[in-house]
Structure formats: structure tokens, C-alpha cells
Amino acid sequence: TLNVNDVLDMAGMNLFNSSNTSAASGSALDASVAKHQLMVWGNANDHLAFNLSSSGWEVSALQTAIAYQGHTMAVYNASNGITAVQLLVDQQMALTNNPLL
């Protein structure tokens, strides 16, 4: 289970940008992304538990999906006033609203 503060605590800024990703859907990431970014890789057997409305995440309006090393990643941004946080989640993973999984 991940919340915005978890990503702030563990991730550096501008790790993923136009030099190492491409657009899979929507716009590509910028050349410089002034956000703490965390990428979560997985497959259909993996679960990431978070509730968009209560954990501070929203689907990116511009970068809906990016490609990185053969994976398609959904893009989520912080929605609770902290603008410098971004979560990139492998679209193969199962997302759940149940934080107990």
C-alpha cells in the first residue's frame, strides 16, 4: 500500500523523463520532471492497494501511460496539494481499493 508521503520519503526527483521513457497513451513525460517519482513493476499476480480518493492520488490528465523498458506504466500524480510526487505503475498489475491485500 502506497501513499504520497511514502513516495516523498523513498524516491528521487526526475528519475523518469523523456530521455528514458516514451508516450504509450497521452503525452510523453517532459525532459525534466520536477517530481519525486516511484515506479512499481509487476504482473497480473501482483497487487497494489490504494484508493485514489483517500490516499492522495489521481490519474494523470496528460500522461495517461508511458512506456519504459518494454513495460506500459499508468501515471498517477499527487492530488492532495503536494504537486511534486508521481507514481508510475505497471499496467499488468492488479490494482485494488482494499488496503488489506
Residue pairs with C-beta under 8 A, 6 or more apart in sequence:
1 48
1 49
1 50
1 55
1 99
2 38
2 40
2 48
2 50
2 55
2 87
3 50
3 55
3 56
4 55
4 56
4 57
4 78
4 80
4 82
4 85
6 38
7 36
7 37
7 38
7 78
7 85
7 86
7 87
8 36
8 82
8 84
8 85
10 38
11 36
11 37
11 38
12 36
12 37
13 33
13 34
13 35
13 36
13 37
13 84
14 32
14 33
14 34
14 35
14 37
15 37
15 39
16 29
16 33
16 37
16 39
16 66
16 68
16 88
17 29
17 30
17 31
17 32
17 33
18 28
18 29
18 30
18 31
19 31
20 68
21 28
21 29
21 66
21 67
21 68
21 73
22 28
22 66
22 67
23 63
23 65
23 66
23 67
24 65
24 66
24 67
24 72
24 73
25 64
25 65
26 60
26 62
26 63
26 64
26 65
26 75
27 62
27 63
28 63
28 66
29 63
29 66
33 86
34 84
35 77
35 83
35 84
35 85
35 86
36 84
36 85
36 86
37 85
37 86
37 87
37 88
38 86
38 87
38 88
39 68
39 73
39 88
39 89
39 90
40 48
40 87
40 88
40 89
40 90
40 93
41 71
41 90
42 48
42 90
42 92
42 93
43 90
43 92
43 93
44 92
44 93
44 94
46 90
46 92
46 93
46 94
47 93
47 94
47 95
47 96
47 101
48 89
48 93
48 94
48 95
48 96
49 95
49 96
49 97
49 98
49 99
49 100
49 101
50 57
50 95
50 97
50 99
51 97
51 99
52 58
52 59
52 76
52 79
56 78
56 79
56 80
56 82
57 76
57 77
57 78
57 79
57 87
58 76
58 77
58 78
58 79
59 74
59 75
59 76
60 75
60 76
60 77
60 86
63 75
64 74
64 75
65 72
65 73
65 74
65 75
65 91
66 72
66 73
66 75
66 88
67 73
68 88
71 90
71 91
71 92
72 90
72 91
73 88
73 89
73 90
73 91
74 88
74 89
74 90
74 91
75 86
75 87
75 88
76 86
76 87
76 88
76 89
77 83
77 85
77 86
77 87
78 84
78 85
78 86
89 95
